[in-house]
Amino acid sequence: MSEEERIYEEQKLQWQDPIFRRMVKNACGSVCYNCGCKENIQYHHIVPLRLGGTNALSNIAALCTRCHKVAHMGQHINDYRNTENMGRPHNVPEKEMDSVFTEYINGRIGMKECKQLIEISKKSKITDMSYYKKFLKERGIKKVKNNIDIIEVKRGMVRNGDVVGYIEYEDGTLQTNKWVD
């Protein structure tokens, strides 16, 4: 048996353990991440075990029977997702995310700190978050450029008044963000 097959078999056995399944249910909840349904919830591996996925909670999504079936049929998420729920619930309340996003778009914090404050992984992209897109759209923002992480504020390379990024609005206006000590 190859190493990959051995790992797959271990993951499969772990998934069948009732105690582990209860832990997954407690962690992921009993509401479909896609449509918000509370009936017939199943737990779906985002990356299947057979393709190298794991039983890590970050790889498991609570889905109702319908959404789970559609996920396995390979249909595009827009064909079945309820846009009001918009997927996996956030750990941080939206009001807190609004204030963090405001700090980010205004150049007071960088991407690294923004991700830490809204509790998303280093590999995730804020620009892919549906809530961030909604945040920008509600404010009429077309594009945000934030250079805080690049210019290393903490090492004193930025002085009061230095440009650290900009906000481009849908109407074409541009707001330059300057560093404030």
Sequence and secondary structure as in RCSB ss.txt:
>XXXX:A:sequence
MSEEERIYEEQKLQWQDPIFRRMVKNACGSVCYNCGCKENIQYHHIVPLRLGGTNALSNIAALCTRCHKVAHMGQ
HINDYRNTENMGRPHNVPEKEMDSVFTEYINGRIGMKECKQLIEISKKSKITDMSYYKKFLKERGIKKVKNNIDI
IEVKRGMVRNGDVVGYIEYEDGTLQTNKWVD
>XXXX:A:secstr
  HHHHHHHHHHHHHH HHHHHHHHHHH SS TTT   SSEEEEESS GGGT  S GGGEEEEEHHHHHHHHHT 
 GGGT  TTT SS  SS HHHHHHHHHHHHTTSS HHHHHHHTT  TTS GGG HHHHHHHHHTTEEEEEE HHH
HTGGGT   TT EEEEEEETTS EEEEE   
